[in-house]
Amino acid sequence: MSELLGDARKRALKELIRRAHAGADIEELKAEFQEQLGTLTPVEIAQLEQELVREGIPREEIARLCDVHLALFRESLAEVEPLAPPWHPVHILMEEHRRMLEIAEELRGAAERLTRSPRDMKLLEEIERHLKHVEEAESHYLREENVLFPALERHGITEPPQVMWMEHDHIRSLKKELKQLFAGRKAGYEKGLAEFARALSDTLMGHFHKEGKILFPTALDVIPQEEWPALRADFDDIGYCCFTPPPPPPPRRPGKGAAPEVEGRVALETGEFTPEELEAFLNSLPVDITFVDAEDRVRYFNQTADRIFVRSKSVLGRTVQNCHPQKSVHIVNRILEDFRARKRDRAEFWIEMGGRLIYIRYFPVWGRDGRYLGTLEVTQDVTGIKRLEGERRLLDDRPGGGE
């Protein structure tokens, strides 16, 4: 960051932010900022917050006071408006922001009206419809976490995505409360529903403002133009909410000097594959697998037809710690440390998700010479397996062979 700001300017900015965190008057700080420093770009603000985290300010504090930072730098960001063509991931995210805010505002209004007309069936149907749209918006956050954030990290912007992910988890908790309140409809639930709908709307407005003014302009600045088509392909793999974006432009054909495909076989101790066979074989496994190397970086995942957890190619090369919410990172680190120290030979968890029982296991991977090579994650839907009873010794001729 010193290349952008200069050490003296950087120290002055940090001091202003620390005073803001301590409760100093924002208007006075804004006046000092304008007098001493003038303006900042979104990239400079993102890098400034990143350096503050590295120097000891907790991410939770940065997340809590992002609104303070936006107020402090408001004039610098007033003219910032991310510009990208309609096919572009940033344009898609911005358009989804607009539509998601409309849905949240409509849900808020309907929930407030429900407190006055709790038996209005049309109003209940409207709220149910809005809640369905709110739930479908999950793909928006998954695309940011699994595609955009890894791309930013590859280009040196690591802390702002983590802060935004923390806010995503807070949004998810509000959505969960709304869903549970509406599903249970216990006496007096209407007031709680209106309160959480209001909180969701306000939270989305603040969160989208931060992303639109700082995160997205930073992404456009640091991610090279030639990388965006591949990120868009990852977006397509995860899917969309709110609307269907236009297709990206067709890729340019490779020139005459393009490298030819390499043919050959992958020789293993107990057999061999062509690369095509090996990839198809791994994708045909009845489990999701992910390999994390000895440096804790994601190096491979298979692509099963019914993958349980979202994976995109953008996570390849990303540290596994950055692939989990901050609240879970200590568990990830403990598992990896135990594997390296040979304190355990597996770690396993199981969770209920959408009425299915999901079994998640981690195994250390060792080389022939005893070196730790990494960790294998295996995720499996065991709902049907758990229900098995007795024996089946004959072939089931139904399509699919069973469930």
C-alpha positions as CSV (number, residue, x, y, z in Angstrom):
1,M,0.0,0.0,0.0
2,S,2.9,2.4,0.6
3,E,3.5,2.5,-3.2
4,L,0.0,4.0,-3.5
5,L,-0.2,6.3,-0.5
6,G,3.3,7.0,0.7
7,D,4.3,6.2,4.3
8,A,3.4,9.7,5.8
9,R,0.0,9.7,4.2
10,K,-0.6,6.1,5.2
11,R,0.2,6.9,8.9
12,A,-2.1,9.9,8.8
13,L,-5.0,7.8,7.4
14,K,-4.5,5.1,10.0
15,E,-4.6,7.7,12.8
16,L,-7.9,9.1,11.5
17,I,-9.4,5.6,11.3
18,R,-8.2,4.7,14.8
19,R,-9.7,8.0,16.1
20,A,-13.0,7.1,14.3
21,H,-13.0,3.7,16.0
22,A,-12.4,5.4,19.4
23,G,-15.6,7.5,18.8
24,A,-14.3,10.8,17.6
25,D,-16.7,13.1,15.8
26,I,-16.9,12.0,12.1
27,E,-17.6,15.5,10.8
28,E,-14.4,16.8,12.4
29,L,-12.4,13.9,11.1
30,K,-13.9,14.4,7.6
31,A,-12.7,18.0,7.6
32,E,-9.2,16.9,8.7
33,F,-9.2,14.2,6.0
34,Q,-10.1,16.7,3.3
35,E,-7.5,19.2,4.5
36,Q,-4.6,16.8,4.9
37,L,-5.2,14.1,2.4
38,G,-7.8,15.0,-0.3
39,T,-9.2,11.9,-1.9
40,L,-8.7,8.1,-1.9
41,T,-9.5,5.5,-4.5
42,P,-11.6,2.3,-3.6
43,V,-8.4,0.2,-4.0
44,E,-6.5,2.4,-1.5
45,I,-9.4,2.2,1.0
46,A,-9.5,-1.6,0.7
47,Q,-5.8,-1.9,1.2
48,L,-5.9,0.5,4.1
49,E,-8.5,-1.7,5.9
50,Q,-6.5,-4.8,5.0
51,E,-3.3,-3.4,6.7
52,L,-5.3,-2.3,9.8
53,V,-6.4,-5.9,10.2
54,R,-2.9,-7.2,9.8
55,E,-1.7,-4.8,12.5
56,G,-4.2,-6.1,15.1
57,I,-7.6,-4.5,14.6
58,P,-10.1,-7.5,14.6
59,R,-12.1,-8.2,11.4
60,E,-15.2,-7.9,13.5
61,E,-14.3,-4.3,14.4
62,I,-13.6,-3.5,10.8
63,A,-17.0,-5.0,9.8
64,R,-18.8,-3.1,12.6
65,L,-17.3,0.2,11.6
66,C,-17.4,-0.1,7.8
67,D,-20.2,2.5,7.9
68,V,-17.9,4.8,9.8
69,H,-15.2,4.4,7.1
70,L,-17.8,5.1,4.3
71,A,-18.9,8.3,6.1
72,L,-15.2,9.4,6.5
73,F,-14.4,8.8,2.8
74,R,-17.9,9.7,1.4
75,E,-16.6,12.6,-0.7
76,S,-13.8,10.4,-2.2
77,L,-16.4,7.7,-3.1
78,A,-19.2,10.0,-4.3
79,E,-18.3,9.6,-8.0
80,V,-17.5,5.9,-7.8
81,E,-19.8,3.8,-9.9
82,P,-18.6,0.5,-11.2
83,L,-19.0,0.3,-15.0
84,A,-19.0,-3.0,-16.7
85,P,-20.9,-4.5,-19.7
86,P,-24.1,-6.4,-19.1
87,W,-22.4,-9.9,-19.4
88,H,-19.8,-9.0,-16.8
89,P,-19.8,-10.5,-13.3
90,V,-19.7,-7.1,-11.6
91,H,-22.6,-5.8,-13.7
92,I,-24.6,-9.0,-12.8
93,L,-23.9,-8.5,-9.0
94,M,-24.9,-4.9,-9.1
95,E,-28.2,-5.7,-10.9
96,E,-28.9,-8.4,-8.4
97,H,-28.3,-5.9,-5.6
98,R,-31.0,-3.6,-7.1
99,R,-33.5,-6.4,-7.4
100,M,-32.7,-8.0,-4.0
101,L,-33.2,-4.6,-2.3
102,E,-36.6,-4.3,-4.1
103,I,-37.6,-7.7,-2.8
104,A,-36.4,-6.9,0.8
105,E,-38.3,-3.7,0.8
106,E,-41.5,-5.4,-0.4
107,L,-41.0,-8.1,2.3
108,R,-40.5,-5.4,4.9
109,G,-43.7,-3.5,3.8
110,A,-45.8,-6.7,3.8
111,A,-44.5,-7.8,7.2
112,E,-45.4,-4.5,8.7
113,R,-48.9,-4.6,7.2
114,L,-49.3,-8.1,8.7
115,T,-48.9,-6.7,12.2
116,R,-52.2,-4.8,11.5
117,S,-53.9,-7.6,9.5
118,P,-52.6,-10.9,10.9
119,R,-55.3,-13.0,9.2
120,D,-55.0,-11.5,5.7
121,M,-54.4,-14.6,3.6
122,K,-53.3,-12.7,0.5
123,L,-50.7,-10.9,2.7
124,L,-49.5,-14.3,4.0
125,E,-49.1,-15.5,0.4
126,E,-47.2,-12.4,-0.6
127,I,-44.8,-12.8,2.3
128,E,-44.3,-16.5,1.5
129,R,-43.4,-15.5,-2.1
130,H,-41.0,-12.9,-1.0
131,L,-39.3,-15.3,1.4
132,K,-38.9,-17.8,-1.4
133,H,-37.1,-15.1,-3.5
134,V,-34.9,-14.2,-0.4
135,E,-33.9,-17.8,-0.1
136,E,-33.1,-18.2,-3.8
137,A,-30.7,-15.2,-3.6
138,E,-28.2,-17.5,-1.8
139,S,-26.5,-18.1,-5.2
140,H,-25.5,-14.4,-5.2
141,Y,-23.5,-14.8,-2.0
142,L,-22.0,-18.2,-3.1
143,R,-20.8,-16.6,-6.4
144,E,-19.1,-13.8,-4.4
145,E,-17.5,-16.2,-1.9
146,N,-16.4,-18.9,-4.4
147,V,-15.5,-16.8,-7.5
148,L,-15.0,-13.1,-6.8
149,F,-13.3,-13.3,-3.4
150,P,-10.7,-15.9,-4.5
151,A,-9.9,-13.7,-7.6
152,L,-9.4,-10.6,-5.4
153,E,-7.2,-12.7,-3.0
154,R,-5.0,-13.7,-6.0
155,H,-4.4,-10.1,-6.7
156,G,-3.5,-9.1,-3.1
157,I,-6.9,-8.0,-1.7
158,T,-7.4,-10.5,1.1
159,E,-9.1,-8.8,4.1
160,P,-12.0,-6.9,2.6
161,P,-13.5,-10.2,1.1
162,Q,-13.3,-11.8,4.6
163,V,-15.1,-8.9,6.1
164,M,-17.8,-9.1,3.5
165,W,-18.1,-12.8,4.1
166,M,-18.8,-12.1,7.8
167,E,-21.6,-9.8,6.7
168,H,-22.9,-12.6,4.4
169,D,-23.2,-14.9,7.5
170,H,-25.0,-12.2,9.4
171,I,-27.5,-11.8,6.4
172,R,-27.9,-15.6,6.4
173,S,-28.8,-15.6,10.2
174,L,-31.5,-12.9,9.5
175,K,-32.9,-15.0,6.7
176,K,-33.0,-18.1,8.9
177,E,-34.9,-16.2,11.6
178,L,-37.4,-14.9,9.1
179,K,-37.9,-18.4,7.7
180,Q,-38.4,-20.0,11.1
181,L,-40.7,-17.3,12.4
182,F,-43.0,-17.6,9.3
183,A,-42.9,-21.4,9.3
184,G,-43.8,-21.6,13.0
185,R,-46.3,-18.7,13.2
186,K,-46.5,-18.8,16.9
187,A,-48.7,-16.3,18.7
188,G,-47.4,-12.8,18.3
189,Y,-44.9,-13.8,15.6
190,E,-46.0,-10.9,13.4
191,K,-44.1,-8.3,15.4
192,G,-40.9,-10.4,15.2
193,L,-41.3,-11.0,11.5
194,A,-41.6,-7.2,10.9
195,E,-38.5,-6.5,13.0
196,F,-36.4,-9.1,11.2
197,A,-37.6,-8.0,7.8
198,R,-36.7,-4.4,8.7
199,A,-33.3,-5.6,9.9
200,L,-32.7,-7.6,6.7
201,S,-33.6,-4.6,4.5
202,D,-31.4,-2.2,6.4
203,T,-28.5,-4.7,6.5
204,L,-28.7,-5.4,2.7
205,M,-28.7,-1.7,2.0
206,G,-25.6,-1.0,4.0
207,H,-23.8,-4.2,2.7
208,F,-24.6,-3.5,-0.9
209,H,-23.4,0.1,-0.5
210,K,-20.0,-1.1,0.7
211,E,-19.6,-3.6,-2.1
212,G,-20.7,-1.1,-4.7
213,K,-18.5,1.7,-3.5
214,I,-15.4,-0.2,-2.5
215,L,-15.3,-3.9,-3.3
216,F,-16.5,-4.0,-6.9
217,P,-14.5,-0.9,-8.1
218,T,-11.5,-2.5,-6.4
219,A,-12.2,-5.8,-8.3
220,L,-12.4,-3.9,-11.6
221,D,-9.1,-2.2,-10.8
222,V,-7.0,-5.2,-9.7
223,I,-8.4,-8.1,-11.7
224,P,-7.1,-8.0,-15.3
225,Q,-9.7,-7.8,-18.1
226,E,-8.7,-11.1,-19.6
227,E,-9.6,-13.0,-16.4
228,W,-13.2,-11.9,-16.3
229,P,-14.6,-14.4,-18.9
230,A,-13.3,-17.3,-16.9
231,L,-14.9,-15.8,-13.7
232,R,-18.2,-15.4,-15.7
233,A,-18.0,-19.1,-16.6
234,D,-17.7,-20.0,-12.9
235,F,-20.7,-17.7,-12.2
236,D,-22.7,-19.7,-14.8
237,D,-21.7,-23.0,-13.1
238,I,-23.2,-21.8,-9.8
239,G,-26.3,-20.2,-11.2
240,Y,-28.2,-17.0,-10.8
241,C,-31.0,-15.4,-8.8
242,C,-33.4,-12.6,-9.7
243,F,-32.8,-12.6,-13.4
244,T,-30.9,-14.3,-16.2
245,P,-27.9,-12.3,-17.5
246,P,-27.0,-12.1,-21.1
247,P,-24.4,-14.5,-22.4
248,P,-20.7,-13.4,-22.6
249,P,-19.1,-12.6,-25.9
250,P,-17.7,-15.6,-27.7
251,P,-14.1,-16.4,-26.9
252,R,-11.5,-15.4,-29.4
253,R,-10.1,-18.4,-31.4
254,P,-6.5,-19.3,-30.5
255,G,-3.9,-18.3,-33.1
256,K,-1.8,-20.6,-35.2
257,G,0.8,-20.7,-32.4
258,A,-1.6,-22.3,-29.9
259,A,-0.1,-25.3,-28.1
260,P,-1.5,-28.6,-29.2
261,E,-3.3,-30.9,-26.7
262,V,-0.9,-33.2,-24.9
263,E,-1.9,-36.9,-25.2
264,G,-0.6,-39.7,-23.0
265,R,-1.5,-41.8,-20.1
266,V,-1.3,-41.3,-16.3
267,A,0.7,-44.3,-15.0
268,L,0.0,-45.4,-11.5
269,E,1.3,-48.3,-9.4
270,T,-1.8,-50.4,-9.9
271,G,-2.9,-49.3,-13.4
272,E,-3.2,-46.4,-15.8
273,F,-5.7,-44.0,-17.3
274,T,-5.8,-41.6,-20.2
275,P,-6.4,-38.1,-18.8
276,E,-10.0,-38.2,-20.1
277,E,-10.6,-41.5,-18.4
278,L,-9.1,-40.3,-15.1
279,E,-11.2,-37.2,-15.1
280,A,-14.4,-39.0,-16.0
281,F,-13.7,-41.7,-13.3
282,L,-13.2,-39.1,-10.6
283,N,-16.4,-37.2,-11.6
284,S,-18.3,-40.5,-11.5
285,L,-17.5,-41.2,-7.9
286,P,-20.7,-41.2,-5.7
287,V,-19.0,-38.7,-3.4
288,D,-17.7,-35.1,-3.6
289,I,-13.9,-35.0,-3.2
290,T,-11.6,-32.0,-2.7
291,F,-7.8,-32.2,-2.3
292,V,-5.9,-29.6,-0.3
293,D,-2.1,-29.7,-0.7
294,A,0.7,-29.5,1.9
295,E,0.6,-25.7,1.8
296,D,-3.2,-25.7,2.6
297,R,-4.1,-24.7,-0.9
298,V,-7.0,-26.2,-2.8
299,R,-5.6,-28.1,-5.8
300,Y,-8.4,-30.3,-7.1
301,F,-12.1,-31.1,-6.8
302,N,-14.2,-33.5,-8.8
303,Q,-17.4,-32.4,-10.6
304,T,-20.2,-34.9,-9.7
305,A,-23.6,-34.5,-11.3
306,D,-25.2,-33.6,-7.9
307,R,-22.4,-31.8,-6.0
308,I,-23.5,-31.1,-2.5
309,F,-21.4,-28.0,-1.7
310,V,-20.6,-25.4,-4.3
311,R,-17.1,-25.5,-5.8
312,S,-15.9,-23.2,-8.6
313,K,-12.6,-23.3,-10.5
314,S,-11.8,-19.9,-8.9
315,V,-11.0,-21.7,-5.6
316,L,-8.1,-23.5,-7.1
317,G,-4.9,-22.2,-5.5
318,R,-6.8,-20.6,-2.7
319,T,-5.9,-21.4,0.9
320,V,-8.5,-23.7,2.5
321,Q,-8.8,-21.2,5.4
322,N,-10.2,-18.6,3.0
323,C,-12.7,-21.1,1.8
324,H,-14.5,-21.2,5.2
325,P,-16.3,-18.6,7.2
326,Q,-14.0,-16.9,9.7
327,K,-15.9,-18.6,12.6
328,S,-14.9,-22.1,11.3
329,V,-11.2,-21.4,10.5
330,H,-9.9,-22.4,14.0
331,I,-11.5,-25.9,13.4
332,V,-9.9,-26.2,10.0
333,N,-6.5,-25.3,11.4
334,R,-6.8,-27.7,14.2
335,I,-7.6,-30.6,11.9
336,L,-4.7,-29.8,9.6
337,E,-2.3,-29.4,12.5
338,D,-3.4,-32.7,14.0
339,F,-2.9,-34.4,10.6
340,R,0.6,-33.1,10.2
341,A,1.5,-34.1,13.8
342,R,-0.1,-37.6,13.2
343,K,-2.4,-37.0,16.1
344,R,-5.4,-38.3,14.1
345,D,-6.0,-40.2,10.9
346,R,-9.4,-38.7,10.1
347,A,-12.0,-36.1,11.2
348,E,-15.7,-36.5,10.5
349,F,-18.9,-34.5,10.8
350,W,-22.5,-35.0,9.8
351,I,-25.2,-32.3,9.3
352,E,-28.8,-32.1,8.2
353,M,-29.3,-30.0,5.1
354,G,-32.6,-29.6,3.3
355,G,-33.9,-32.9,4.7
356,R,-30.8,-34.8,3.8
357,L,-28.1,-36.2,6.0
358,I,-24.6,-35.1,4.8
359,Y,-21.5,-37.0,6.0
360,I,-18.2,-35.0,5.7
361,R,-14.9,-36.7,6.3
362,Y,-11.3,-35.5,6.1
363,F,-8.2,-37.7,5.7
364,P,-4.5,-36.9,5.7
365,V,-2.6,-37.9,2.5
366,W,0.9,-39.3,2.9
367,G,3.6,-39.8,0.3
368,R,5.6,-43.1,-0.1
369,D,8.4,-41.5,1.9
370,G,6.1,-40.5,4.8
371,R,5.8,-36.9,3.8
372,Y,2.5,-35.1,4.4
373,L,1.1,-34.3,1.0
374,G,-2.2,-32.7,1.9
375,T,-5.7,-33.5,3.0
376,L,-8.6,-35.2,1.2
377,E,-12.2,-34.0,1.9
378,V,-15.0,-36.5,1.1
379,T,-18.6,-35.4,1.3
380,Q,-21.5,-37.8,0.8
381,D,-25.3,-37.7,1.0
382,V,-26.0,-40.8,3.2
383,T,-29.7,-40.3,3.6
384,G,-30.5,-43.4,1.6
385,I,-27.7,-45.4,3.1
386,K,-29.0,-44.8,6.6
387,R,-32.3,-46.3,5.6
388,L,-30.9,-49.6,4.3
389,E,-32.2,-52.7,6.0
390,G,-31.8,-56.4,5.4
391,E,-30.1,-57.5,2.2
392,R,-30.4,-57.1,-1.5
393,R,-28.7,-59.9,-3.5
394,L,-30.4,-59.4,-6.8
395,L,-29.9,-56.7,-9.4
396,D,-32.6,-54.0,-9.4
397,D,-33.6,-53.5,-13.0
398,R,-35.3,-50.1,-12.4
399,P,-33.6,-47.2,-14.1
400,G,-30.9,-45.9,-11.8
401,G,-30.8,-49.2,-9.9
402,G,-32.7,-47.8,-6.9
403,E,-32.9,-44.5,-5.1
